[in-house]
Amino acid sequence: MVQLTRIYTKGGDKGKTSLGTKERVLKSSPRIAAIGDVDEANSFIGLARLHGEGEIDRLLSRIQNDLFDLGADLCIPGEKDDAKDLRIQPSQVTFLEEAIDHYNATLPPLKSFVLPGGTPLSATLHQARTGVRRAERTVCSLNEEDPLNPFIIHYLNRLSDLLFVLARYANHQEEGDILWVPGANR
C-alpha cells in the first residue's frame, strides 16, 4: 500500500517531477501529459459516480482503481518487471468488453448519433467518455515515440466505449437517447 506522509515536497517547483523510476522529467513531457489526462478522465468518472448508484457505482469504482493502475503503468517507462510493476492486463480489458456487452444488450439499436446529455448520470458519463478519449489520444501520441504496454491503449479504447453505452443505459432508464437530427436548424 502506498503511504503519503507529505503532500508537498517542493521537488516540482522547477518544472520537473519524478517518474516511478525516480527519473526526473519535465512536467510538460508527453509522458506526464498522458498521466495527467488519465487522471483528469478519472476525476470525470468520480463526478459521474455522484449520480450513479448500486451496480453502476460499483463498476465505476472498479474502473477508477484500474485507471490508477494504468497511471502506474505509464509512470514506469521501458521494460517492466511484471512481478513487481503494475501493468494493465488483458483481463482488465476483457472485463470492460463483458460490461459493454451486458449493458448494450438492454438497449435498442441506434438510428442516429447520440447527443451528450439527458439525465445527470448520462451527461457526466459523456463528459467522462470525452475525457477518456483525450487521454487515449495523448497516450497514443506517447506510444509513437516510446512504445507502451499495448493493453493501456486497448483499455482506454474499451473504456470510452463502455462509458458511451452506460450513458445510453442511464438515459434509457428515463426518457431514452437524445438523438442528433441532421440539418434540424437550417
PyMOL commands that set and color helices and strands:
alter all, ss='L'
color gray80, all
select helices_A, chain A and resi 30-49+54-75+90-104+120-145+150-172
alter helices_A, ss='H'
color red, helices_A
select strands_A, chain A and resi 16-18+24-26
alter strands_A, ss='S'
color yellow, strands_A
deselect
rebuild
show_as cartoon
